[in-house]
Amino acid sequence: MSVFRYPERHRVAVLVRHGLLPIELGIPHRLMGRSKTADDTLLYEVVTCTASAPAPGRVRTDADFTVNVDHGPEALEEADTVIVPAAHETDGAFTTGILEAPLSDALARIRPGARIASICTGAFVLAAAGLLDGRRATTHWASADHFRALYPRVRLEPDVLYVDEGDVLTSAGVASGIDLCLHMVRSDFGSEVANSVARRTVVPPQRSGGQAQFTVRPVPQSDIRTTGTARAWALDHLDRPLTLRDLAARESMSVRTFTRRFREETGLSPQRWLTQQRVERARHLLESSDMAIDRVAETAGFGSPSSLRSHFHSALGVSPAAYRRTFAVRT
């Protein structure tokens, strides 16, 4: 009997272990499980499973309650996406780099072509299974040195929010699981759906995977000026050829001071941040309008179609035209 009731939806299995962080279990259920089309059709079906069979039962969390899980590893055989959250009870993946047999056997049941993702130290499980060998990956910054020592064949990037390697994705600590799930929703169904989910959940619609896991001053001191005014102004003027001097002038700062403050507050250089905002503006226009590609390039601030294509392909791996064919809203 199938674990999933709605085969027409994208099927997501969340594989949990003892020591589960409840917040990480909730992320895919709340974000992906509530993703809808404009006519309120749900796009994903999300189920929770364990590596135990045939009766999974109760799973300990790192809080003062347990979670009753109805599904075992059979759910992995049908899933289009498998998500592995972190667990605070150490196992072989975290201590020796060798998976216990039940977990290893469960992962072997994932069907070919399925996408697998991890949240926080769930990356240790993917690495122990050999899924990250030779690939880029990330995990919680506090576990980065330990991860690197256990899994030297993985190209660890410890300072980013998430890494997308196509069929395998990894994310950093806890809240970056939100960024990862929104990224997968955006990749699967476009930014209109992802932005709608973000609005309902009251979280930022997009933090790039390349953004730093933490910044020097994530909450600016009240007596220190920030770069927020310049960023808001830039978003209203993306079609202009904005310079670093233009942005610094909005805050009455020197270019050097502005650049330092900007990186402290966003984890990005001003130019990289601008490029990300322009790509996101182009995505929105390609999805929601029939505006010609050259006009999209101009409105998003890329200046020319060739510049738009170059930046768009670098960020998303597809051309603007291909993206529009896949994600344009049909009325």
C-alpha positions in Angstrom: 0.0 0.0 0.0 1.3 3.4 -1.0 2.4 5.8 1.8 1.6 8.8 -0.4 -2.1 9.4 -1.1 -1.6 11.9 -3.9 0.8 10.6 -6.6 0.2 13.7 -8.8 1.9 15.9 -6.2 5.7 16.2 -5.7 6.3 13.6 -2.9 8.6 14.6 0.0 9.8 12.2 2.7 11.4 13.6 5.8 13.7 11.0 7.3 14.1 11.5 11.0 16.3 10.0 13.7 16.4 10.0 17.5 17.4 13.4 18.9 15.4 15.1 16.2 15.2 18.9 16.3 11.4 19.6 16.2 11.9 22.9 14.4 13.7 21.2 11.5 10.9 18.6 11.2 8.4 21.5 10.9 10.2 23.4 8.2 9.5 21.1 5.2 6.0 20.4 6.4 5.1 24.1 6.8 6.9 25.5 3.7 6.6 22.7 1.1 3.5 21.2 2.6 1.7 24.5 2.2 2.9 25.4 -1.3 -0.1 26.1 -3.5 -0.9 27.3 -7.0 -3.0 30.4 -7.5 -6.2 28.3 -7.5 -5.2 26.8 -4.1 -4.0 23.4 -5.4 -1.4 21.9 -3.1 1.9 21.1 -4.9 3.6 18.8 -2.5 2.7 15.9 -0.2 5.0 15.7 2.7 5.3 12.6 5.0 7.6 11.8 7.9 9.4 8.4 8.1 12.2 6.6 10.0 14.8 4.0 9.0 13.0 1.5 11.3 10.7 -1.2 9.9 8.1 -2.4 10.1 6.7 -0.2 12.9 8.6 3.1 13.4 6.8 4.3 16.5 8.1 7.1 18.7 11.1 9.2 17.9 12.9 11.1 20.6 13.5 14.8 20.1 15.9 17.1 21.7 13.0 18.7 23.6 10.8 17.2 26.4 8.5 15.3 24.0 8.5 12.6 21.4 7.1 12.4 17.9 5.0 9.5 16.8 6.0 8.5 13.3 3.7 6.3 11.3 5.9 5.5 8.3 9.1 3.5 7.9 11.7 3.4 5.1 9.1 2.3 2.5 8.3 6.0 2.1 11.7 6.6 0.7 11.0 4.3 -2.3 8.2 6.6 -3.6 9.7 10.0 -2.7 10.7 12.6 -5.3 12.6 14.4 -2.6 14.1 13.1 0.6 15.1 15.6 3.4 17.3 14.6 6.3 17.2 16.9 9.3 19.8 17.1 12.1 19.7 15.0 15.3 21.3 15.8 18.6 21.9 12.2 19.5 25.2 11.2 17.9 25.4 8.2 15.7 28.0 6.6 13.4 27.6 9.3 10.8 28.8 11.9 13.3 31.3 9.9 15.3 33.0 7.4 13.0 31.8 8.3 9.5 30.1 4.9 9.2 26.3 4.6 9.0 24.5 2.1 11.2 22.9 -0.7 9.1 19.3 0.4 9.4 20.0 3.9 8.2 22.3 2.7 5.5 19.7 0.2 4.3 17.0 2.9 4.4 19.0 5.2 2.2 19.7 2.4 -0.3 15.9 2.3 -0.8 15.8 5.8 -2.3 14.8 5.5 -5.9 17.2 6.6 -8.7 16.6 10.1 -9.8 15.2 11.3 -6.5 16.6 14.5 -4.9 18.1 14.3 -1.4 18.7 17.3 0.9 19.9 17.8 4.4 19.4 20.4 7.1 22.2 21.4 9.5 24.2 18.3 10.6 22.0 16.1 8.5 24.8 16.5 6.0 26.9 14.0 8.0 24.4 11.3 7.0 24.6 12.2 3.3 28.4 12.3 3.6 28.6 8.9 5.4 26.5 7.4 2.6 29.0 8.7 0.0 26.5 11.0 -1.6 28.8 14.1 -1.2 32.1 12.7 -2.3 33.8 15.1 -4.7 30.9 17.5 -4.3 30.4 20.9 -2.7 28.4 20.8 0.6 27.8 22.8 3.8 26.8 22.1 7.4 26.5 24.0 10.6 29.6 26.2 11.0 30.2 24.8 14.6 30.6 21.3 13.1 32.6 22.3 10.1 36.0 21.2 11.4 34.7 17.9 12.6 32.9 17.3 9.3 36.1 18.1 7.3 38.1 15.7 9.4 35.6 12.8 8.9 34.9 13.5 5.3 38.0 14.9 3.5 36.6 14.0 0.1 33.8 16.5 0.4 34.4 20.0 -0.8 33.1 21.7 2.3 31.9 25.3 2.1 31.3 26.1 5.8 30.4 29.8 5.4 27.3 29.6 3.2 23.6 29.0 3.9 23.1 26.2 1.4 24.7 24.4 -1.5 22.7 23.1 -4.5 24.5 20.4 -6.4 21.4 19.4 -8.4 20.2 16.1 -7.0 21.9 16.6 -3.7 21.5 19.8 -1.6 22.9 20.7 1.9 22.1 23.5 4.2 23.7 25.1 7.3 22.2 25.4 10.8 18.5 25.2 11.6 17.0 28.4 10.0 18.9 27.9 6.8 16.6 24.9 6.3 13.9 27.6 5.6 16.1 29.1 2.9 16.8 25.6 1.4 13.2 24.6 1.3 12.2 27.9 -0.3 15.0 27.5 -2.8 13.6 24.0 -3.7 10.1 25.4 -4.0 11.4 28.2 -6.2 13.3 25.7 -8.4 10.3 23.4 -8.7 7.5 25.8 -9.2 8.9 29.3 -9.6 9.3 32.4 -7.5 5.6 33.4 -7.4 4.8 30.2 -5.5 7.9 30.5 -3.3 7.2 34.2 -2.5 3.6 33.4 -1.6 4.8 30.7 0.8 7.3 33.2 2.3 4.6 35.8 2.8 2.3 33.4 4.6 5.2 32.2 6.8 6.5 35.7 7.4 10.0 35.0 6.4 12.3 36.6 3.7 11.4 35.2 0.3 15.0 34.6 -0.6 18.5 34.6 1.0 21.0 33.4 -1.6 22.8 30.2 -0.8 26.1 32.0 -1.1 25.2 34.4 1.7 27.3 34.0 4.9 26.0 31.8 7.7 26.5 34.6 10.1 27.6 38.2 10.0 29.8 40.3 12.2 26.9 42.5 13.3 23.6 40.7 12.4 21.6 43.2 14.6 23.2 46.7 14.2 23.7 48.7 17.3 21.1 51.5 17.7 23.7 54.2 17.6 25.4 53.0 14.4 24.0 54.0 11.0 23.1 51.1 8.7 22.9 50.6 4.9 19.2 49.8 4.9 18.2 53.1 3.4 20.6 52.6 0.5 19.4 49.0 -0.1 15.7 50.1 -0.2 16.6 52.9 -2.6 18.5 50.5 -4.8 15.5 48.2 -5.1 13.4 51.1 -6.4 16.1 52.0 -8.9 17.4 48.7 -10.2 17.0 49.8 -13.8 19.7 52.4 -13.3 23.4 51.8 -13.6 24.0 52.0 -9.9 27.5 52.6 -8.6 29.1 52.0 -5.2 29.5 55.7 -4.9 25.8 56.2 -5.5 24.9 53.8 -2.8 27.3 55.2 -0.3 26.0 58.7 -0.9 22.5 57.7 0.1 23.9 57.0 3.6 26.4 59.9 3.6 29.3 57.5 4.1 32.6 57.1 2.4 32.8 54.2 -0.1 35.1 52.3 2.2 32.9 52.6 5.3 29.8 51.8 3.3 31.3 48.7 1.8 32.5 47.4 5.2 29.1 48.1 6.8 27.2 46.6 3.9 29.2 43.3 4.1 28.7 43.2 7.9 25.0 43.6 7.6 24.3 41.3 4.6 27.3 39.0 4.3 27.7 40.1 0.7 29.5 42.7 -1.3 27.3 45.5 -2.6 27.9 44.4 -6.2 27.0 40.8 -5.5 23.9 41.8 -3.6 22.8 44.1 -6.5 23.3 41.2 -9.0 21.2 38.9 -6.9 18.4 41.5 -6.6 18.4 42.0 -10.4 18.2 38.3 -11.1 15.3 38.1 -8.8 13.6 41.0 -10.5 14.1 39.4 -13.9 12.7 36.1 -12.6 9.6 37.9 -11.4 9.1 39.7 -14.7 9.6 36.5 -16.7 7.0 34.7 -14.7 4.4 37.4 -14.3 4.5 39.3 -17.6 4.9 38.9 -21.3 7.6 41.6 -21.4 10.2 41.1 -24.2 13.6 39.8 -23.0 15.4 43.0 -24.0 12.9 45.0 -21.9 13.3 42.6 -19.0 17.0 43.1 -19.2 16.6 46.9 -19.1 14.0 46.9 -16.3 16.1 44.6 -14.1 19.2 46.7 -14.6 21.3 44.4 -16.8 21.3 46.8 -19.7 21.5 44.2 -22.5 19.9 40.8 -23.2 23.4 39.3 -23.4 24.2 40.5 -19.9 20.9 39.2 -18.6 21.5 35.8 -20.2 25.0 35.6 -18.7 24.0 36.5 -15.2 20.8 34.5 -15.3 22.5 31.3 -16.5 25.3 31.8 -13.9 22.7 32.0 -11.1 20.1 29.5 -12.3 21.7 27.3 -14.9 19.1 28.1 -17.6 18.4 30.9 -20.1 15.7 33.5 -19.4 13.7 32.1 -22.3 13.8 28.6 -20.9 12.9 29.8 -17.4 9.9 31.7 -18.8 8.7 28.6 -20.7 8.8 26.6 -17.4 7.5 29.1 -14.9 5.4 31.7 -16.7 2.0 32.1 -15.1 -0.6 31.0 -17.6 -4.0 32.7 -17.4 
